Amino acid sequence: MYSLEHTCYNQVNSLPHPFFPEVAVPEVPEIASRARELNAALAGKTISTVEILQPKCLNASIEAFTAGLTGAVIESAAYHGKWIQVHTTQGWLLVNLGMGGEILLVTRATMPEKTYHCV
């Protein structure tokens, strides 16, 4: 079982934000690399559960977001500009990492003890 998780911490190869130097901004090469990793690891996997820890990160209600992803099979992941596009059997999940965002691909056993927005 895999979890897609979003957290805020600095990426080593990212440029600092001009107004918030402590926050790194993911650039297209990092986004492209992450999309390729997600595609290789998750294509064909089923999303069994969705847990939202930070509702303000969504552009939909928690219920609609959860219903739209639960049971979906991930068909592919790609990128377009700074967006990661995850194509599922139930539609698309668009992810923008914003300032300092990161997606971690971990198992429950290897999940760090930080607070995340979406598990």
Backbone torsions as a table, in degrees:
resi	resn	phi	psi	omega
1	MET	NA	134.4	179.8
2	TYR	-115.7	152.5	175.4
3	SER	-122.8	133.6	170.8
4	LEU	-92.7	124.6	-176.5
5	GLU	-131.0	145.4	-177.8
6	HIS	-121.0	125.3	177.3
7	THR	-141.6	170.6	179.2
8	CYS	-112.0	113.4	169.5
9	TYR	-159.1	161.0	-173.9
10	ASN	-69.6	140.0	172.9
11	GLN	-97.7	139.9	-174.9
12	VAL	-59.9	-43.6	-173.5
13	ASN	-92.9	7.1	-176.0
14	SER	-89.9	155.6	177.7
15	LEU	-83.0	145.1	177.4
16	PRO	-70.4	149.2	176.6
17	HIS	-72.2	138.8	-175.7
18	PRO	-62.6	-29.5	-178.4
19	PHE	-101.3	-19.3	-179.7
20	PHE	-129.9	78.0	-173.2
21	PRO	-61.7	-20.7	179.4
22	GLU	-76.9	-9.9	-179.1
23	VAL	-110.3	122.1	178.2
24	ALA	-85.3	144.7	179.6
25	VAL	-104.0	118.8	178.2
26	PRO	-62.0	133.9	179.1
27	GLU	-102.6	171.0	-174.4
28	VAL	-54.4	-42.5	179.3
29	PRO	-59.7	-38.8	177.7
30	GLU	-68.4	-38.9	178.7
31	ILE	-64.0	-45.4	-180.0
32	ALA	-61.7	-43.7	179.6
33	SER	-62.9	-44.1	-180.0
34	ARG	-65.1	-39.7	178.7
35	ALA	-62.8	-42.0	177.9
36	ARG	-63.2	-42.3	178.6
37	GLU	-62.7	-43.8	178.7
38	LEU	-62.9	-42.7	179.9
39	ASN	-61.7	-45.8	-178.7
40	ALA	-64.7	-38.7	-174.7
41	ALA	-86.9	-29.5	-169.4
42	LEU	-112.9	-12.5	-179.7
43	ALA	-57.4	126.9	-179.6
44	GLY	91.8	-8.2	-179.9
45	LYS	-84.4	150.8	178.6
46	THR	-101.4	136.6	176.0
47	ILE	-83.4	111.2	-175.4
48	SER	-87.4	-38.1	179.0
49	THR	-144.1	155.8	176.6
50	VAL	-131.3	130.5	177.8
51	GLU	-126.5	123.3	-179.3
52	ILE	-103.7	120.1	179.7
53	LEU	-101.7	-16.4	-179.0
54	GLN	-136.5	83.9	-174.4
55	PRO	-57.2	-28.1	-178.2
56	LYS	-67.4	-10.4	177.2
57	CYS	-79.8	-9.2	-176.8
58	LEU	-97.8	155.2	172.1
59	ASN	-108.4	20.5	178.4
60	ALA	-144.7	169.2	176.0
61	SER	-69.0	156.9	178.0
62	ILE	-58.8	-41.1	-178.4
63	GLU	-63.2	-46.1	-179.4
64	ALA	-66.2	-41.9	-179.8
65	PHE	-63.5	-47.5	-179.9
66	THR	-63.2	-45.0	179.4
67	ALA	-64.3	-34.3	-178.9
68	GLY	-72.0	-21.9	-178.0
69	LEU	-108.8	-30.8	-176.8
70	THR	-62.8	125.5	-179.5
71	GLY	87.5	-7.0	-179.8
72	ALA	-74.2	146.2	174.4
73	VAL	-99.8	131.0	178.4
74	ILE	-77.6	118.7	-179.7
75	GLU	-89.6	-40.1	179.3
76	SER	-165.8	164.1	172.9
77	ALA	-133.9	137.1	-179.7
78	ALA	-146.9	-178.3	177.2
79	TYR	-134.1	154.6	173.3
80	HIS	-141.7	108.7	-173.7
81	GLY	63.5	-127.5	-179.5
82	LYS	-98.8	16.9	178.1
83	TRP	-105.5	136.8	170.3
84	ILE	-97.7	126.6	-178.8
85	GLN	-108.8	116.6	178.0
86	VAL	-106.8	113.0	-179.8
87	HIS	-89.8	123.6	178.5
88	THR	-120.6	170.9	177.7
89	THR	-68.3	-12.3	-179.9
90	GLN	-111.7	11.9	179.3
91	GLY	129.6	-155.7	-175.7
92	TRP	-114.6	143.7	169.6
93	LEU	-114.2	118.9	178.6
94	LEU	-104.2	128.4	-177.0
95	VAL	-122.3	126.6	173.4
96	ASN	-118.8	121.9	-175.4
97	LEU	-76.3	-13.0	176.4
98	GLY	60.1	-141.5	-179.4
99	MET	-92.1	108.8	174.2
100	GLY	78.6	12.0	-179.5
101	GLY	-74.5	159.3	-179.1
102	GLU	-151.4	145.9	171.5
103	ILE	-111.6	127.9	178.3
104	LEU	-109.5	139.5	176.0
105	LEU	-110.8	104.0	-174.5
106	VAL	-137.6	163.9	169.5
107	THR	-95.2	167.9	176.9
108	ARG	-57.4	-36.5	-177.9
109	ALA	-69.2	-30.3	-177.1
110	THR	-103.4	7.3	-177.8
111	MET	-69.7	127.3	177.2
112	PRO	-64.1	161.8	-177.3
113	GLU	-91.3	34.6	177.9
114	LYS	-94.3	168.4	176.6
115	THR	-88.4	134.3	-178.3
116	TYR	-121.7	161.2	179.8
117	HIS	-84.6	-36.1	-174.4
118	CYS	-146.1	131.8	179.6
119	VAL	-119.0	NA	NA
